[in-house]
Structures are given as structure tokens and as C-alpha cells.
Amino acid sequence: MEKGTIIELHIDDMSSDGNGIGRTDGQVVFVSGCVKGDTVRARIAKAKKNYALADRLEITEPSELRGEDFCPYSGECGGCPLGGLRYDAQLRIKEGWVRDKLSRLGGIRDPKVLPIIGMDSPFGYRNKAEFKVGPNGEVGFFARKTHTVRDCPDCRIQRDEVMGAADGLRSYLADYGNRGKISGMTVKMSFGTGEMMAVLDAGTEDVPHLEELCEYMNEGSGYNLESIFINEELVAGRSIIRDEAEGLKFEISRDSFYQVNPVQTVKLYNKAVEYADIKEGQTVLDLYCGVGTIGLLAAKTVGNDGLVLGIETIKQAVLDANRNSVINGIVCTRYIQGKAEEELPAVLGIRPKMGYDGENRLVPKEPVIKIDHADVVFLDPPRAGCDEKLLEAVVEAGPDRIVYVSCDPATLARDVKYLGERGYLFREAQPVDMFCHTVHVLMSRVEGK
């Protein structure tokens, strides 16, 4: 099969990056812009020994799984590759991805995967948007597999208030130009309080007509923005926004990680805490803890005689986690800033964390707290999964249960395999659809020796 060859094939499945998968002449072909069940004409864009990449030319027979296009930009914006599918079909496909990765990469025979938890209304669910700004004042998102900004006045997975703030920026650029060299804008919104934060990426700290820009964005969103940053500098309002969930209050700063789907986050974290089966007085590790959401939920049960120890690389998130403990009256939490794979071994006394002293000599550093075991461990790593040194330390801590919250089934499966080889037994997976219409899925899983 050569580049430029035009083929017709049936799409049997979908890959975890949203491409259709078909087969012709015994070779696997990945086709962009189609869904499971489509029959398409496509042109080979790249031919490899064992597979080929192709661009869709025409859908000759649409899939029965297709739904109505819910977005006028679905053919141009790359944000919702599953948007052409009915929502029930999206859920079945994502659930299948989790089962496949656990089986094929994790080495688990017939893994127990519970039915995926979807949303009643899978629209307007995001509390964070990252907009790009184009050369002609476009405010939107990159077109699929390009760095071309597609102007998007509407986005069905974003809140109207967030899109209104983007519309305010669009109007400002139309009236005043882009002398501030604004290249992008991140908007965070609290569903619990309605507060919003905007962070502008600009080529200069001195963005002209800043007061007018704030007015345009406030008018567009229908809210008073609580915080406006230009790059790293706070130029208006306060440095945090506040949120409320499950009887807890949270403060969220510019750089802190916070799950983007608050409706599903409540379901996800409640399931994680249920799996953990925490008892009063136990020691709980919350690794990659962000602003402390899971740990604060766990602290309700641990009580003052127990300990919730969180570790997080982002300094501001650790400050937020400590402040969130204070404003909720929780005293059993401790938070450490640093890489979990370096901090946890030092806390457990497995190996010291090295650092420089006042004379620039590399010496062992005394950990801020020491523990000899953990009863429960929560792992909530980024997409790359856990560092092997961290997993080694987790095993050394000897927890009865490990609850893993993952946004990538492949790295989850890899880490499950590592833990399984060291005596931990996979129990079950609970997929949760946190990112409707996209190719991502989060899952909560429990292990025990």
C-alpha cells in the first residue's frame, strides 16, 4: 500500500486518540474523521510496514452509532473527536478501552470492569477552558492536528459564562487590536460559587486598555471576574477563586490542578473514598494530591487521631491544600511539596532526599515528617502514570488498599502490572466519563494484598 492510494473500508473500531480503525488486505489502517461503524473512502497519508494512516475523503455509509452533530465546528476544531457518536456509544467504547488495556497491557485475565458512570447531560460540564488567539483576532481552539486557531464563538462542552468571557476578549481585540500580543487565555470557573478567573498569555506585561478589557469580559460572561492575571502577574482582583463541594470549601489558585468536570468529580472521588474503606485513626497517603480534594474527603473519616499525608510537586497547590484544611477546620492533614517519588521514600526512611546545605554541599535532608507505614494509598498521577521509584515506595509502605485514579488506561495498566508482580491483587475498575465527547476517561480502581 503506497502513499496516495485511495481505498474503501469499514471502520470496525476506534483508537484511544479518536481515529477510526479499519483493515484492508490484512493491514490495519487508522482513519481520521470517522467513527466505529462507518464505511468510508480514504486516502493513504502514510504507509508503514504493519499499519497505515489515512485521511477520510467521504463517508459512503454512515454508522448506526452516529448521532446528530451537536457542534457547528465539529469538522474543524479538534476538541471533541467522539462528538459524532451517540453518547451511549461513546460510553461503551470508553468502557471497552479500559477493559482492553487492563487485559492486554496489565496482564489481567477477564478484568472486572463495572459499567461506566456517564452524565445525565453531557454538555456545559467543563470548569476550565484554554483558548488560543489567532493572528486576526480569532479566539478559539486549534483545528485538529494543526496550530491554526479556529474561531469558536460557541462550545457545547464549555459553560456559557466561560464562552462569554472569551467573547469579551474577541470584542476587545476587534476594537483595540492586539498590541498586547495576547496569544491565549485560560478561564477557570467555580460551579459552586460562580466565581471566575482569567489568565492571559501576552507578549508584554503592559497590555493597553486593560480596564476596557476587564469590562468587556465581565459584560460577556455576566459575572465579575474575581481574578485577572497577565502571565504570572495579578492585575485585578484577588489571587484565588473559591468553590464548594460535598460540604467542603476550596480555594483554587492560578496554577493549582483541579478536576475540570465538577459534577463527575463528586462521583469519582466519592467512589474512590468508598473503595478505600478508611477507618478512624488510620494513616492515608494522598499522592499527586493537587489542592487536597481526595485527602480532605478522606479526613472526614480518619479523624484527629489519624493522618492524611499529601504530596504534590506544585508549590502553590500545596499552599492551597494547607489553606483548604484550615478553612474546613481539618487538623489531621499534612502536605509536602516535591516529587512524590523523592519525598515518599524519605518520609518512610527508605532512602534520604538529597539537597544542598549552606556551603553548597550535597547532603541528606531530614524529612518534614516520618511514618513507618500507610493503611491506604490514593494515587492520582498525571497522564504519564507513576514513577517506578514511587510504586516501589508505596509497596514498602505496606498499605492494605491502593486506590488508583487514572486518566490514561495504558499507564494505569502498566502500573497495575507492576503492583500485581509485587503481591497486590487487582479487584475492579470503575470508569467515570469525565470528558464527554473527547477520547479521555478517568477510572478509580482498588487493589489489596
Number of C-alpha atoms within 10 A of each C-alpha: 16 12 14 14 13 16 15 18 18 22 22 14 17 23 16 18 12 24 24 24 22 24 16 12 6 9 14 15 24 27 28 20 22 27 31 26 20 22 20 24 19 23 20 20 17 17 16 13 7 9 14 20 19 24 20 20 16 15 18 13 12 16 18 13 16 20 13 9 13 13 15 12 18 19 15 17 23 19 18 21 21 27 23 22 22 16 20 10 16 24 23 12 19 24 23 16 21 25 23 18 20 27 16 13 17 24 15 19 10 10 18 15 18 13 14 20 18 19 17 6 9 16 16 16 21 24 22 21 22 15 23 23 26 19 12 12 20 21 27 27 24 21 18 19 9 9 11 18 22 20 22 19 14 18 23 17 20 16 20 16 22 29 24 21 27 30 23 23 27 23 18 21 20 13 9 13 15 18 14 18 16 23 17 18 23 18 23 24 25 21 19 13 12 15 18 26 27 27 21 22 21 18 14 13 16 12 17 14 12 14 10 14 19 20 16 21 26 20 17 22 20 14 16 17 25 19 22 23 21 20 17 13 12 15 15 17 14 14 17 20 22 18 18 14 16 8 7 15 17 24 20 26 21 21 13 18 17 19 15 18 18 20 16 20 20 16 14 23 18 16 17 24 18 13 19 23 12 19 15 15 17 19 23 27 28 27 29 23 29 29 29 32 22 24 29 25 18 28 25 13 16 22 18 16 11 18 23 27 24 28 24 25 17 19 15 19 26 24 20 21 28 20 18 21 24 13 12 13 10 16 16 20 25 20 26 25 17 16 16 25 20 17 23 31 22 23 21 20 16 14 14 18 18 14 12 11 11 6 6 8 10 11 12 14 13 14 16 11 12 13 14 12 18 23 18 26 26 27 23 20 22 13 13 12 21 21 14 13 13 18 20 17 22 25 18 15 21 17 20 16 23 28 24 24 25 24 23 21 26 22 21 27 24 19 20 24 19 16 23 18 10 13 12 20 18 21 12 15 24 22 29 28 26 27 22 25 23 20 22 18 22 22 26 24 25 22 23 18 14
